[in-house]
Amino acid sequence: MNFTISGHHLELTPAIREYVQSKLERIKRHFDQVIDISVILTVDKITEKEKRQKAEINLRVKGKDLHAESIAHDLYAAIDALIDKLDRQVIKYKDKMQNHQHDAIKHLPEELPAAT
């Protein structure tokens, strides 16, 4: 699994990197077929009083690419909201895959009786 984290207009501290990795453990716990994770953390300074912290993630799993983004006034809050959104997407995809596989097994042709 490839994991990249980058910051735009922001210096990535070890604390932020560790926080993102610890939050991503929740995703890996639900779905272990993750191929690639790309996290981008951005600080937009619209005015001095107003700063927007943005977190986005691209997650590649077997058969699908998932994308989520979140904006908040605090970077840690943006990361938390991002992980919540991604967690819901991963669970939905996992349920869809399991139901699809279950339906495929259900519709298999029955064994032909042996000729006597």
C-alpha atoms as one frame of an Amber mdcrd trajectory, in Angstrom:
protein
   0.000   0.000   0.000   1.295   3.424  -0.988   0.659   6.300   1.400   1.415
   9.924   0.547   0.561  13.039   2.493   1.262  16.544   1.267   0.612  20.047
   2.495  -0.182  23.165   0.491   0.651  26.453   2.221   1.327  24.386   5.305
   4.313  22.737   6.925   3.576  19.102   7.728   4.667  18.435  11.275   5.247
  14.914  12.595   2.221  15.425  14.875  -0.108  16.076  11.928   1.343  13.156
   9.965   0.911  10.833  12.977  -2.660  12.084  13.544  -3.663  11.325   9.934
  -2.065   7.878  10.053  -3.787   7.004  13.331  -7.164   8.080  11.902  -6.592
   6.011   8.750  -6.255   2.882  10.888 -10.046   3.080  11.263 -10.439   2.743
   7.492  -7.963  -0.144   7.295  -9.872  -1.932  10.047 -13.038  -1.950   7.909
 -11.442  -2.710   4.560  -7.991  -4.205   4.119  -7.766  -4.167   0.307  -6.443
  -0.588   0.100  -4.011  -0.032  -2.776  -3.144   3.652  -2.541  -3.884   6.563
  -0.174  -3.188  10.190  -1.056  -3.944  12.920   1.506  -3.704  16.648   0.726
  -3.928  19.201   3.536  -4.410  22.853   2.538  -4.627  26.193   4.331  -6.460
  28.911   2.382  -5.955  32.425   3.725  -8.900  34.376   2.374  -8.405  37.239
   4.840  -6.322  37.462   8.001  -9.367  36.887  10.196 -10.725  33.997   8.173
  -8.642  30.915   7.495 -10.008  27.775   5.906  -8.393  24.440   6.592  -9.111
  21.875   3.904  -8.381  18.156   3.933  -8.924  15.871   0.957  -8.197  12.224
   0.351  -8.088   9.910  -2.633  -8.326   6.261  -1.697  -7.824   3.531  -4.278
  -9.269   0.163  -3.391  -9.711  -2.922  -5.488 -12.204  -1.951  -8.168 -12.947
   1.661  -7.174 -11.487   5.091  -6.389 -13.002   6.928  -3.428 -12.672  10.678
  -2.869 -13.671  12.830   0.081 -12.941  16.362   1.200 -13.722  18.460   4.226
 -13.362  22.132   5.157 -13.213  23.532   8.701 -11.615  26.342  10.685  -9.364
  23.830  12.476  -7.173  21.352  10.598  -7.783  18.549  13.095 -11.561  19.064
  12.799 -11.253  18.925   9.004  -9.306  15.653   9.246 -11.906  14.161  11.616
 -14.785  15.095   9.300 -12.832  13.756   6.319 -12.269  10.378   7.960 -15.963
  10.175   8.922 -17.004  10.781   5.304 -14.489   8.290   3.955 -15.485   5.697
   6.548 -19.113   5.854   5.383 -18.018   5.477   1.751 -15.800   2.477   2.536
 -18.528   0.718   4.538 -21.058   1.328   1.747 -18.638  -0.027  -0.879 -17.784
  -3.043   1.277 -21.485  -3.866   1.807 -22.148  -3.510  -1.911 -19.278  -5.875
  -2.745 -20.403  -8.455  -0.187 -24.005  -8.331  -1.405 -22.862  -8.662  -5.009
 -20.737 -11.710  -4.197 -23.581 -13.222  -2.170 -26.008 -12.734  -5.077 -23.521
 -14.302  -7.509 -23.209 -17.405  -5.324 -26.980 -17.580  -4.953 -27.509 -17.603
  -8.738 -24.995 -20.344  -9.564 -26.507 -23.216 -11.547 -27.173 -26.272  -9.440
 -25.116 -29.397  -9.927 -26.355 -31.762 -12.554 -27.409 -35.151 -11.227 -25.024
 -37.982 -12.045 -26.147 -40.360 -14.804 -26.798 -43.881 -13.562
